Amino acid sequence: MMRSAWIKWARGVEHQRGLARELREFSRGDTYDYIRFDNAGNRSDPLVKMYWVLRVRQPYPERWSVLVGDILTNLRAALDHTFWAATITATGMPARPQLVTFPLYGDKDKFKSKAKDLQHLVAPEFWELVEAVQPFHADQPDRVPLDSLRWLSNVDKHRAVHIVGRTAFDAGPIITDSEYEIIDDERIAGEVSDGSVVARLRFRRPANSTDFAVHPTFEYSPSLQVNDSPEKFVPLDVVMDAINEDVLGILAGATRILGEEFPDPESLNVGMDQEAIAAEFGGAVVRFRSDDGTIHRFAVPLNTSEEGITSGAEDASAAQ
């Protein structure tokens, strides 16, 4: 009975690996940079003021939004198929099959209301599993991956595709010469777009100087909105991996409760051809920082030794 849920999950994983592959390929291109603006030449100002602006050279492909929807649809369906399997096993064909779905609620009262329609359909041990994974148990339900799955899949089905956005977050501090007296520095963390100011710095001007050793460090990755009340964005790979992990845990628990054997991984056909370059299976992404502080990345094959990775990064950095 659990076979349908498992192959739905497997299809979601296949789409996830395909998206990871495209993310890796995209990250190897010259897709963005940062431009510094400053008053370094104005010696009459006792403070040196700098800020950095993001320039997007290549926007994220629209196709990624569709792939995200494919992942969400299959993972959400895997849960619904799990509840259906538990229902058929325990009580047979339900009188109102359209009501049979795997409930996910961040509100305890709403869950209790839904339980009136669902709890009697399944075995007590299975219902314990369902109740245990509900987001409302958390202090902040909107931070639970399964609540993100609920919200994301509903929006994708009923409103519009999810726009893959951009998140800037600190990869490290703004590195300056030790003699500079820093007045303040600001590094933006969160959603940004083309033209966004991503960092600001002010420090006291050394005597008669217009040349300053300042090296900011930035990291840049795609993000996904996972809630609208409150509005919240999470790095795309983080939210997708977390959702997949929680769904897999539920499928494993349900398989055990229903007394079924776990599927042979090879029988699930989860797109093994993606593994050569997909992020989870394709080795490492090496990062190095050029003189202007920008972080560059390139892929290293799975069979590359640690020593080879180190020397490769050094060679690439020297080439800059």
Secondary structure in CASP SS format (residue, H / E / C, confidence):
PFRMAT SS
TARGET T0000
AUTHOR 0000-0000-0000
METHOD secondary structure of the structure
MODEL  1
M C 1.00
M C 1.00
R H 1.00
S H 1.00
A H 1.00
W H 1.00
I H 1.00
K H 1.00
W H 1.00
A H 1.00
R H 1.00
G H 1.00
V H 1.00
E H 1.00
H H 1.00
Q H 1.00
R H 1.00
G H 1.00
L H 1.00
A H 1.00
R H 1.00
E H 1.00
L H 1.00
R H 1.00
E H 1.00
F H 1.00
S H 1.00
R C 1.00
G C 1.00
D C 1.00
T C 1.00
Y E 1.00
D E 1.00
Y E 1.00
I E 1.00
R E 1.00
F E 1.00
D E 1.00
N C 1.00
A C 1.00
G C 1.00
N C 1.00
R C 1.00
S C 1.00
D C 1.00
P C 1.00
L E 1.00
V E 1.00
K E 1.00
M E 1.00
Y E 1.00
W E 1.00
V E 1.00
L E 1.00
R E 1.00
V E 1.00
R C 1.00
Q C 1.00
P C 1.00
Y C 1.00
P C 1.00
E C 1.00
R H 1.00
W H 1.00
S H 1.00
V H 1.00
L H 1.00
V H 1.00
G H 1.00
D H 1.00
I H 1.00
L H 1.00
T H 1.00
N H 1.00
L H 1.00
R H 1.00
A H 1.00
A H 1.00
L H 1.00
D H 1.00
H H 1.00
T H 1.00
F H 1.00
W H 1.00
A H 1.00
A H 1.00
T H 1.00
I H 1.00
T H 1.00
A H 1.00
T H 1.00
G C 1.00
M C 1.00
P C 1.00
A C 1.00
R C 1.00
P H 1.00
Q H 1.00
L H 1.00
V C 1.00
T C 1.00
F C 1.00
P C 1.00
L C 1.00
Y C 1.00
G C 1.00
D C 1.00
K H 1.00
D H 1.00
K H 1.00
F H 1.00
K H 1.00
S H 1.00
K H 1.00
A H 1.00
K H 1.00
D H 1.00
L H 1.00
Q H 1.00
H H 1.00
L H 1.00
V C 1.00
A C 1.00
P H 1.00
E H 1.00
F H 1.00
W H 1.00
E H 1.00
L H 1.00
V H 1.00
E H 1.00
A H 1.00
V C 1.00
Q C 1.00
P H 1.00
F H 1.00
H H 1.00
A C 1.00
D C 1.00
Q C 1.00
P H 1.00
D H 1.00
R H 1.00
V C 1.00
P H 1.00
L H 1.00
D H 1.00
S H 1.00
L H 1.00
R H 1.00
W H 1.00
L H 1.00
S H 1.00
N H 1.00
V H 1.00
D H 1.00
K H 1.00
H H 1.00
R C 1.00
A C 1.00
V C 1.00
H C 1.00
I C 1.00
V C 1.00
G E 1.00
R E 1.00
T E 1.00
A E 1.00
F E 1.00
D E 1.00
A C 1.00
G C 1.00
P C 1.00
I C 1.00
I E 1.00
T E 1.00
D C 1.00
S C 1.00
E C 1.00
Y C 1.00
E C 1.00
I E 1.00
I E 1.00
D E 1.00
D E 1.00
E E 1.00
R E 1.00
I C 1.00
A C 1.00
G E 1.00
E E 1.00
V C 1.00
S C 1.00
D C 1.00
G C 1.00
S C 1.00
V E 1.00
V E 1.00
A E 1.00
R E 1.00
L E 1.00
R E 1.00
F E 1.00
R E 1.00
R C 1.00
P C 1.00
A C 1.00
N C 1.00
S C 1.00
T C 1.00
D C 1.00
F C 1.00
A C 1.00
V E 1.00
H E 1.00
P C 1.00
T C 1.00
F E 1.00
E E 1.00
Y E 1.00
S E 1.00
P E 1.00
S E 1.00
L E 1.00
Q E 1.00
V E 1.00
N E 1.00
D E 1.00
S C 1.00
P C 1.00
E E 1.00
K E 1.00
F E 1.00
V E 1.00
P E 1.00
L H 1.00
D H 1.00
V H 1.00
V H 1.00
M H 1.00
D H 1.00
A H 1.00
I H 1.00
N H 1.00
E H 1.00
D H 1.00
V H 1.00
L H 1.00
G H 1.00
I H 1.00
L H 1.00
A H 1.00
G H 1.00
A H 1.00
T H 1.00
R H 1.00
I H 1.00
L C 1.00
G C 1.00
E C 1.00
E C 1.00
F C 1.00
P C 1.00
D C 1.00
P H 1.00
E H 1.00
S H 1.00
L H 1.00
N C 1.00
V C 1.00
G C 1.00
M H 1.00
D H 1.00
Q H 1.00
E C 1.00
A C 1.00
I C 1.00
A C 1.00
A C 1.00
E C 1.00
F C 1.00
G C 1.00
G C 1.00
A E 1.00
V E 1.00
V E 1.00
R E 1.00
F E 1.00
R E 1.00
S C 1.00
D C 1.00
D C 1.00
G C 1.00
T C 1.00
I E 1.00
H E 1.00
R E 1.00
F E 1.00
A E 1.00
V E 1.00
P C 1.00
L C 1.00
N C 1.00
T C 1.00
S C 1.00
E H 1.00
E H 1.00
G H 1.00
I H 1.00
T H 1.00
S H 1.00
G H 1.00
A H 1.00
E H 1.00
D H 1.00
A H 1.00
S H 1.00
A H 1.00
A H 1.00
Q C 1.00
END
